[in-house]
Amino acid sequence: MPSQRLTGYCRVSGPDGVEEFETFTCAHDQRIVRVSKRADPASCGGVCKMCMGLICSKCAASGKCDPFEKKLEREEAADRFRRAVR
């Protein structure tokens, strides 16, 4: 079961100074999600109850569990099928 902790840190330098914040990667679409200071990561999207991964607000709104790794497995299986048919 994946951990529910933040996994990234970002530091952005710009004309107004340096901005720093923590991030996590959505378990469903690999989107990088910025987490405000002292905010619960789940409030920035949610926790998928099926795969128990942190997800972005777009994936949370869909209400479906479709982990990125499963998407890759489907693509690989489709590629193997296409190669076998040739």
C-alpha positions in Angstrom: 0.0 0.0 0.0 1.5 3.4 -1.0 2.4 5.9 1.7 0.2 8.9 2.1 3.1 11.4 2.5 4.4 14.1 0.2 7.1 13.0 -2.2 8.4 16.1 -3.8 9.8 19.5 -3.1 9.9 22.5 -5.6 11.8 25.7 -5.4 10.9 28.4 -8.0 13.1 31.5 -8.4 11.5 34.5 -10.1 11.5 38.3 -10.2 9.5 38.4 -6.9 11.9 36.1 -5.0 12.0 32.5 -4.2 9.0 30.4 -3.7 9.2 26.9 -2.1 6.5 24.3 -1.7 6.0 20.5 -1.3 4.4 18.4 -4.1 3.0 15.0 -4.8 2.5 13.1 -8.0 -1.1 11.9 -8.8 -1.3 8.1 -8.8 -3.7 8.2 -11.7 -2.3 10.6 -14.3 1.2 11.5 -13.0 0.3 15.2 -12.6 2.5 17.1 -10.2 0.2 18.7 -7.5 1.4 21.6 -5.4 0.6 21.5 -1.7 0.2 24.7 0.3 2.1 25.1 3.6 0.5 23.2 6.4 -2.2 21.8 4.1 -3.3 18.2 4.1 -2.3 16.6 0.8 -5.8 15.0 0.6 -7.3 18.5 0.5 -5.4 19.2 -2.7 -7.1 16.4 -4.5 -7.9 13.3 -2.6 -7.0 9.8 -1.7 -8.3 7.1 -4.0 -10.1 4.5 -1.8 -9.4 1.8 -4.3 -5.6 2.1 -4.8 -4.9 4.2 -1.7 -2.8 6.7 -3.7 -2.9 10.5 -3.6 -4.7 11.9 -6.6 -5.2 15.3 -8.1 -8.6 17.1 -8.0 -9.4 16.3 -11.6 -9.0 12.5 -11.0 -10.9 12.8 -7.7 -13.8 14.4 -9.5 -14.0 11.6 -12.0 -14.7 9.1 -9.2 -12.9 6.3 -11.0 -9.8 4.4 -10.1 -7.4 4.1 -13.1 -3.8 4.0 -11.8 -1.1 5.1 -14.2 0.7 1.7 -13.9 -2.5 -0.1 -15.1 -2.8 2.3 -18.1 0.8 1.3 -19.0 0.0 -2.4 -18.7 -3.0 -2.0 -21.0 -0.9 -0.2 -23.6 1.9 -2.8 -23.4 -0.7 -5.6 -23.9 -2.2 -3.8 -26.9 1.2 -3.4 -28.4 2.0 -7.1 -27.9 -1.3 -8.0 -29.6 -0.6 -5.7 -32.5 2.9 -7.2 -33.0 1.5 -10.8 -32.8 -1.2 -10.0 -35.5 1.4 -8.8 -38.0 
